[in-house]
Amino acid sequence: MLSMRVIHAPVCVAIALFAVRAEACSVCRCGDPTFNALGTDVYGDTRWRFALDWDRFDKEQAVSTADPAGEVGREALVETRITAIVSRTFSDRLNLVARVPYSIRTLSETSSPGSGAEETETHGLSDPELYALVRVWSAAFAPGLGRRAWVSVLGGVKAPWGQNDLSRNGERLDEHAQPGTGSTDLLSGLSAVFLVSPASTFLASMQYRAMGTNDHGYQYGDLFLANAGYEYKMSDRLDGVLELNFRHAPEDRIDASGATDPNSGGEVLYVSPKLIVAVGKGMAARATAQVPVARHLHGDQTEHAVVNLGLTVQLP
């Protein structure tokens, strides 16, 4: 039987340890991707886990230039991202995770208020990530619960292998239309799990991402994520999860001069309900909606709800 607690969704309160990449930038995500895809029992007996995630994200923002008139138009970005995740457990304290995303983007741009929109559609490999989870503390075994609580640290890297030089008619496309960031980013974080009872779990995590600069001088703002959540086992096949996801990032740096995009960065708080269904043969299906309930975004920008669907498989 598949343990729903092993595949449940991330609910976490993120604490930054080292620098990694930032989002609340122009194209950001929120939440804990490891808990979301693999659940809490990442050090269990199962050596291999595989997951496939589908995400849809969209936002709008004003486009500003150095022109004294200020705003010259707007842009709207809709991204669908498909991510393959592989996890390999090497001991009861070490787990390696690799994530390879594929991005499909539609960027609609207006050059001035009232003008028609120009659409740019792109697709390609986004930036893969490789990181390690190391359990640094765990409680003693408790009857019927096993290890009731544990704490893990995370460290890793996002490689600059995603496509970041797509062009049209010999001209490089806008940074937000590129599937990858073109930068090497460092990832670090801390996560904790506490089993309240055989049917309920509390989870928390923090992560900090320090973004590098790509070959075109663009640097997304460093990202701090904090997540907290509660999972309840409603039946043998169904789990419900409720999370709070917080994200903070400064403005993006747009070129080597150090100029920043005033319509990027800020803080967002999401409420994220999730359902996890055991479908048999070691598989669980997941569905999550991240709904923004509080925003303090820089400049003129709007973020909408994020939808995530996923399937996790653990081998016997």
Secondary structure as GFF3:
##gff-version 3
##sequence-region A 1 316
A	DSSP	alpha_helix	4	7	.	.	.	ID=ss1
A	DSSP	alpha_helix	33	38	.	.	.	ID=ss2
A	DSSP	beta_strand	48	64	.	.	.	ID=ss3
A	DSSP	beta_strand	71	89	.	.	.	ID=ss4
A	DSSP	beta_strand	94	110	.	.	.	ID=ss5
A	DSSP	beta_strand	117	125	.	.	.	ID=ss6
A	DSSP	beta_strand	129	138	.	.	.	ID=ss7
A	DSSP	beta_strand	141	142	.	.	.	ID=ss8
A	DSSP	beta_strand	146	147	.	.	.	ID=ss9
A	DSSP	beta_strand	149	158	.	.	.	ID=ss10
A	DSSP	beta_strand	167	168	.	.	.	ID=ss11
A	DSSP	beta_strand	171	172	.	.	.	ID=ss12
A	DSSP	three_ten_helix	175	177	.	.	.	ID=ss13
A	DSSP	beta_strand	185	197	.	.	.	ID=ss14
A	DSSP	beta_strand	200	210	.	.	.	ID=ss15
A	DSSP	beta_strand	223	233	.	.	.	ID=ss16
A	DSSP	beta_strand	238	249	.	.	.	ID=ss17
A	DSSP	beta_strand	266	280	.	.	.	ID=ss18
A	DSSP	beta_strand	283	297	.	.	.	ID=ss19
A	DSSP	beta_strand	301	303	.	.	.	ID=ss20
A	DSSP	beta_strand	306	314	.	.	.	ID=ss21
###
